[in-house]
Amino acid sequence: MTINGFKAEGDAATIISGVPTTGRISSGGLIEREIGFVLGAQRSLRLALRNPDLTTSRRIALAINDFIGVPCATPEDPATIRLTLPRNFNGNIVDLLTDIEQLVVDTDLSAKIIIDENSGLIVIGKDVRVSTVAVAQSNLTVTIAENPSVVQPNPLSLGQTAVEPATDLTIQTNDSNLAVIGESVSLQQLVDGLNALGINPRDLIAILQAIKASGALQAEIEVL
């Protein structure tokens, strides 16, 4: 399990980074009940894609058919490919699977941005594109400092020692000029344009969501 933060504390101070009470289990888990069957006796199978995609499904079917030499693979939908054992194939379905699993197929990657708001993590895919858009960002910093003072009564006045509160409140705003992010043709240019604004990752999350809402971001945003 991966934790997205930490907490350290002492008698008079506490530091918390991220959200230490949440985490993720890599790849999750599967609970299955075994169904009795003999794989080698099958004449046809359906291959399931972990990441469904029409282009990838068709590329896999074409690669299998070119390798075997006969049309034995048919894409049925973005997540499924029907595989049929050819009549003159020298072996069973296990041999066929062993042969085709060595094939290398270029998968089609969807334009996607992954955001983990707990840790401030942002992952941008290589096919993400953004249209020309202007962005302005402002930071507001509020600082509060307590400096109480002790007031002593005059001698023989029968007064009591008292504590007078004193609060130092400071508000600072850092306004940035309106910056233009040009239409990007590569991931590097997109990152350079966003970095030019000089913002931190958590502000960048809000900016990406705002650009998406404006229609200038050609990508899907997935929030973990």
C-alpha positions, -999 to +999 in steps of 0.1 A: +000+000+000+013+035-009+005+063+014+000+098+000+014+118+030+029+118+064+024+132+099+050+141+125+042+156+158+058+165+191+047+181+223+042+216+209+042+212+171+027+191+144+036+188+107+012+171+082+020+167+045-007+154+021-034+131+035-017+104+056-050+085+062-055+075+026-035+052+003-036+030-028-031-007-034-012-011-067-032-030-093-058-039-067-069-075-062-091-102-078-112-128-062-120-156-086-138-190-085-121-215-108-142-229-136-132-264-148-121-265-185-092-276-207-075-248-225-058-269-251-091-284-262-107-251-271-111-242-308-117-205-303-111-179-276-118-143-270-089-120-261-098-092-237-079-060-238-070-045-204-073-010-219-102-011-245-095+008-277-109+004-312-076+012-330-055-011-307-081-040-311-079-037-349-040-035-349-038-067-328-061-086-351-042-074-382-008-084-367-021-119-358-036-125-392-004-113-410+018-136-387-004-167-391-012-161-428-049-168-425-078-146-411-081-162-377-085-131-356-115-107-357-120-076-336-155-077-321-154-045-301-129-022-284-122-047-257-125-081-274-108-100-302-122-133-314-094-159-320-102-191-340-077-220-344-069-224-381-076-259-396-041-265-408-023-250-378+004-273-364-007-274-327-035-265-304-048-232-291-020-231-265+006-232-293-013-205-312-013-183-281+024-189-275+032-178-311+011-146-311+021-134-276+055-127-290+041-101-314+048-064-308+018-041-314+018-003-310-011+006-288-032+037-294-030+059-263-059+082-255-052+118-245-055+118-208-044+137-177-043+119-144-047+140-112-043+129-076-055+158-055-044+142-022-007+143-031-008+170-058+005+145-085-001+153-121+006+129-150+001+142-186+000+119-216+020+125-247-010+131-269-025+159-248-031+190-268-042+225-258-056+253-279-043+288-276-056+302-242-048+331-219-043+323-182-040+345-151-033+332-116-033+349-082-019+337-049-034+349-016-012+344+015-026+351+050-002+352+079-014+352+115+010+356+144+000+356+181+022+377+204+005+380+237+020+403+264+019+400+302+008+431+321+019+435+357-001+456+382+015+485+400+030+478+434+005+478+463-024+483+438-040+449+447-043+443+409-038+410+391-014+399+365-031+398+331-023+386+296-032+410+268-037+393+234-019+408+204-025+395+169-003+404+139-024+398+107-007+402+073-023+396+039-001+393+008-013+389-028+009+379-057-009+387-089+005+374-122+000+390-155-023+374-181-001+348-198-008+332-232-002+295-236+002+289-273-013+259-291+010+230-283+022+204-308+042+183-282+041+174-245+073+194-239+059+226-254+028+221-232+048+216-201+071+246-209+040+268-214+025+258-180+059+261-162+063+296-176+034+307-153+056+298-122+028+280-103+029+251-079+013+217-087-019+222-067-026+255-085-018+237-118-046+212-111-071+241-109-058+257-140-060+224-160-096+219-149-104+255-159-088+251-193-108+219-198-140+237-189-132+264-214-130+238-242-093+245-249-079+212-236-082+183-259-078+156-233-097+137-207-091+145-170-092+116-146-092+124-109-080+096-086 
